[in-house]
Each structure stands twice: as structure tokens, then as C-alpha cells.
């Protein structure tokens, strides 16, 4: 297959292929449901906090900025960014972890993995055409979703995936950009939301060298830590610091080629889209603090435990009685594994829809 065909072959359309991908993703049902899927803070806790939808938009904006500065394809980066979380369950990572545990416990060693579920959403579960499943996206977008984060080889990916997507090689540089933009977005907005919610403080975050540097920059504007604008400026400068450093380092590493989309890099070679060693170390330190002091905060754990119970109970109910699911899902159980159909159904739910079904089935409010 010619390189051009590998990345661009689709139906005739006046749009750039990757902008067409973006449009199809935005108009999908799965994308709309991200509005009511938890990032870290349960959606009903307040209108301020990030959801999977706002997170995806932030990742998209950061990805486009980086791609533009590196001379790469903005449309491809945007399409991958907007779709990278389509496979997430309700209640954040804990929902996916619980589905994975339930499937592995009773049915299959091939449990649940949200990156692969995102691929399934755009390649199979979304129905927009009479003759085939999926959104009919370009190869590069599909590859970027499937190989969103390293390692790319997973035990549940059959030989077909390796033959088609070459799991021994990195995806496009645009996909690597999305992986880093995802990290930048969640670190910065989790700090913003955590401080807003009163679950973490700048005093605690000062254990991080990176945070100390950003705070020093914010104070140059005459702001104090108890000023309302301080948190906004901190978040902005943190994003800028990470993005600018990533761009500077990556400019020296990316292949100098006019056919950059066709460049394939073996996984045993360094990833060209990356920070310098010092910043990588500082980010790792900050993420450790966030895990210990924010993600493991008792108030977060209480909400996540409730979400885990909801997922567990819904999974049991639908596996035991598939007719409780909508007709289109029940019909799939005639030809597919019941547990996989149930996982698809639950993963596609919003938080509030999952809680509503839980109440209907068990008569208990979460």
C-alpha cells in the first residue's frame, strides 16, 4: 500500500481527511456522552469541574498548538485528541478498573482497557453507515487511538492488529503529541480543580520543584497565593512551561522529512516527542504528590467507591439477565459473548445514566 493511501484513502470529500475525522468524532453519540463522564470529580458535584468532555477539548487545544509549532498535521492531532477518551467508563478510571476486574475474575483474561475501548467505539460500536460499522476514520487516526500510549502490544490484541498496525513501531508523531498533551492537561486541571475543591493546597504542592518554579513566576505579577487570580495564573503558566519545553526539546529530535506522516520509528528507539531529562524528573515527582494527596483523598475515594459499587451491580444484573439491556444490545448477545456486550453497554453510559439505572434496578440511591 502506498504511503499516501495508507493515511488518506477514504470516500471523496471536500474536507481534509483528518478534519473529516474530527467532524465525525464530534458528531458521534459517544463524544456527546463525555459531557457527563467523570474526570476526577463527579459531575454533579458542581458545574466548574472538568469532565471527560472538557478534558478532551483541552487535550485537543494543546495538541494542536504543539503540532503547529513542530510543523506537523494539526488536523490529525486534533482528531486523535478528541477521540482518545471515548472508551472511558463512567466514574473515571475506577469504573474501567472494576470492569476489567469483573471480566478477568469470571470470564476472560482479556479484560477491559479504555484505550482499546476507544478504538472499538470508532471502529465498531458507533453506527453511522448501513454497510459497515464505525465512523469510517482514516488509518492514521485509528492507529493513533489504538496506540495512544506505550506499550502498544497488549495480550488481547490478536495477530491481525499487529499485522495491520505494526505494534513494534511507534504511531505518528501527532499521536505521540496527544499522549503528552493528555498528561499536560490532566496534571494542570487536576491541580486547578483540586485547589478549587479544597482537597489540596499550594503549600502541599510546594514539595514539587516544578510547582515552586511556577509559583515564583506567578508572584512576579504581584499576586499572592490567596488571591483568586493566583490559581488561574498558576494553571496557565504551568501549561505554558510544559508545552514550551516539550516543543523546544522535540524540535531537535523529530525526523527532518517532508513526508513526516510516513515516518515509522521502531519502539526500541527513543520517542522524539518528549521533555528534557530534568523536566521529566520534575513531572514524575509532581504526579506522585498528586496521587498521594489528591487522587487518594478520602473524599475522592468515597465517590469512587460508590461508582465502583454501581459498576459491579450493573454488570451482575445485565450478565444475569441480558434482556434488561436495550434491544440492540440484547440482540448482540445471540452472536457475541454476553460479558463483552455488557461491558460495551456500561462503558458507553454517562455517570448519571449509570446511577439512574442502578436506582431503578436496586431501589437505592448512591
N, C-alpha and C positions, 0 to 999 in steps of 0.2 A: 504494500500500500504506500502510495506517495505521501510524503510528509504533509503536504497541503491537504490531501484528502483525509488523512488521519485526524486532523484537528478541525476541519471546516466542513466536511461533507454533510449537508442537510438539505431540506427542501429549499426551493428558490424563495427568496425573501429580500426585501429592500434593506433590511437591517443588517448590521454587523452580526455575525453568528453568535458572538458572546453577549451582545446586548439583547438578542432574541432569547438566549438562555435566561438572562436576567429577568426579562419580561414574563416568561413562562413560570419562573420560580415565584415571582411576586404575586402573580395571579392564581397561584395554587392554593388549595384549601389548607394544606399543611403549613404554609407560610403565615396565613392569617391566624391560625391557631396558636402561633408563637406568642401572640399578644397576652395570652392567659396561661403561659407556662412559666414556672418559677426559674429564676436565675439563681439567686441565693435566698432572697426574701420572698415569702409567699405573696402573691399578687394582691390579695385582699387586704394586706396589712396597710396599704396606702398607695396613692397614685404616683408617688415620687419614685419609688424603687424600680430598678431595672427589671425587665422581663427578658425572655429569650428573644422577643422581637426587637426591643430596643438594643439589646446586646448585639444582635446580628447587624443592625443598622450601623452601630458604632464600629464593629469589625469591618464592615464594608467601606465606611468612610476612611478609616485608617489604611486599609489595604489599597484603596485607590490612590491615596496620597503617596504611599511608598512606591507603588508600581509606576506612577507617573514620573517620580524623581529618578527612578532607575531605568527609565526608558522602556518599560515592559508594557504588557497589554492590560490597561485599566479595566476593560470590559470583562476579561476572563477572571481577574482578581475579584471583581465585584460579584460575579455570578457564583463563584465558589464560596465567597464570604456569606452571601445571603442564604445559601443552602446548607452551610456546614453544620447547623444545629437542627435541621428539620426532623432528624430522627430521635431527638431527646424526648424522654418521657415527661409526664407531669412530675412535679416536686423535685426538679433538678437531678443531680447525679444520683441521689439516693434512690430515686424511682427506677433508674436504669440498673443500678446495682442490685436492687431487690428482684427485678425481673430476671436478671442474669442468675441470681442465686436460686430462684424458684425453678427455672428451666433446668439448670445443671443438677439440682437436687433430685428431680423426679423424672426427667425426660431425656436430656441430651447433654453431652459435654460441650456442644456448640450453643452456648447460652445467648445472651443479648449484649450487643455492643453498639453504642449510639452512632458511631461514625458509619458503620456498615448499615445501620438502620436508615441513616440519611440517604445513603446510596440506594437502598431498597425503595425509599419513598419516591425518588425522582425517576428510578428505572422501572419500577413495578407497581407500586401501590397507588400513585396518582393516576387517575383515568381521565384522559383528555382526547383520546382518539379511538375510533371504532375498531381498527385493525390491529392495534398493538398497545401494550401497557406503557406507562411512564410519560414523561414530559418531552421526549424526543430531544434531549440535550446533546451538545457536541461531545466528542470523545474527551477533549481536554478538561471540560467541566466535570464530566463523570469521573475521570481519573483524579482530579483534584479533590473531589468529595470522598472517594474511596480511600485515597492515600493522603488524607488530611494531616495525619500525624504518624510519626515513626514509632515502632516498626510497622512496616506495611504488610508483612506476612502474618496472617492470623490462622490459627488451626482450623477455623470454619470456612476459610476461603478455599474453594476447590481448585483443581488444576486449571480449569477454564479461566479463572480470574488471573492467574499467573501468566497464562499464555496471551491473554488479551491486554492486560495492563502492566505486564512485566514488573512484578513485585520486587525484583532485585535492583530496580533503579528508582531514583527519586522522581517525583512528579515534576510538573512545570515549575519554574521559578515563581510564578504567580501563586501556585498552591502553597509553596514554602512561605511566601509573604503572608498569606492568610493565617497560617499556623502561628506566626509571630504576632500578627495583628490581633488575633484571638487572645493571646497572652497579655498583650499591652492593654487591651480593652478591659478584660476581666480584673486584672490587678488594679487598674486605676478606678474603675467604677465600683468595685467591691469595697475599696477604701472609702470612697465618697459615700456610698450607701451605709457602710458600717459606722462611720462617724456620725452621719445624719441620724441614724437609728440609736446612737449612744452605746453601741456594742464594742467599740474600740476607740482609742484616743490617739492623738498625735504623740502624747507622752509615751505610750506603749510602742508606737511605730518608730520612735526615735532610736530604738535598738538597731534599726537598719541604717547602714551608712548611706544608702541611696536616699532614704527619706530625709536624713539630716541635710544632705546637699540641696534637696528641693526646698525644704523649709527655709534654708538660708537665702535662697533665691527669692522666695515669696516675701520674706521680711525686708528685702531691698526696696520693695514698693511701699514700705511704711505700714504694712499690715501686721496685726497681732493675731495669735492663734485663736483667740476668742472672737475675732471679727467674722461676720457672716461670709464675707468675700474670701477669707483665707482658704477655706476648703475648696472653693471654686478655682482659685488661682493655683492652689497646690495640684489639683487634678489636671488642670491644663498644662502646667509646667512639667509634671511627671510624664504625661503622654508625649509632650514635645521632646523631652530628654531622651526617651526610649526610641522614638521614631527617628530623630535626627542622628543618634548614634548608630542605629541599625542601618540607615541609609549610607552613612559615611563608610562604615565597615564593608557593607555589601558591594558598594561601587568598586571596591578594589578586588572583589572576589568573583563577581559574576562573569561568565564567559563573554568575550567580546565577539558577538556574532550577530549578523543581520537576520538570521533565522533562529532567533533565541527560543521560539516555541518548540523547535525540533531538537533542541539540545537535550540529550539524556545523560544523566550523571549516575554512575553506579553508587550503591549505598555505602560502599567501603571508602568512598571519597568524601571529604568534608562538605557539609552543606554550605553553599555560598551565601545564603541569606541568614545572617547571624550578627550578634553583638560582639564586641571585643571581650577578651577574657575577664577583664575587671568587672564590666557591667554584668556579664553572665553570672559571676560570683555574687554580686550585689543583689541581683534579681532572685537568685536561689535563696539568699538569706531572707529577703523580704517575704517571699512566698511561704517560707517556713513559719515566720511570725504570723502571717495571716491564717495559716492553717491552725496553729495552736491557739491563737487569741480571738479569731473571728469565726472561722468555719466550725470550730469545736465549742463555741459559746453555748451555754445551756439553753438560751432562748432559741437559737438556731436549731440545736439538736432536738428540742421538743417538737418544733414544727416539722422537722424532717422525719422524726419518728412517727408522727401522725400520718404523714404522707406514705411512709413505708407500710404501715398497717393497712392503709387504703389500697395500695397496690396489691398487697398479699391477699386481701379478702376478695378483691375484684377478680384476680387471677383464678382463685379457687372456684368462685361462683361460675365463671364462664367456661372453665375447663370441665367442671362437673355437669353443667347444663349449657351447652353452646347455643341453644335456642334463645337464651337471654340476650344474645348479641343481635344487632341489626341483621336483617335478612341477607344482605350482601356478604357479611362475614360468616354467617351460619352456612350459607351455600358453599363457601370456600372449604369448609371442614370436610366436605364429601371427598375432596381430592387432595387436601393438604393436611399436615399434622395439626391437630387441634391446638396444641400449646403454642405453635408459631402464629396461627391466626389470632389467637387470644392476645399474644404479645403485640402483634401489629395493631390490634384494636385499642389496647391500653396505651401503647406508645403514642398513638395519634390523639389521645384525649388532652384537653386543657385541664388545668388544676381544678377549676370549678365544676367542669363536667364530671370529672372523676369523683369529686366529693358529692355531687348530686346523685350519681348512680349508687355510691356507697350508702348514702342515706336511704335511698329507695329500697335497696336490697336488704339492709340490715336495721333500718329504723334508728340509726344512731348518728348524731352529729359529731364530726371530727373536731 
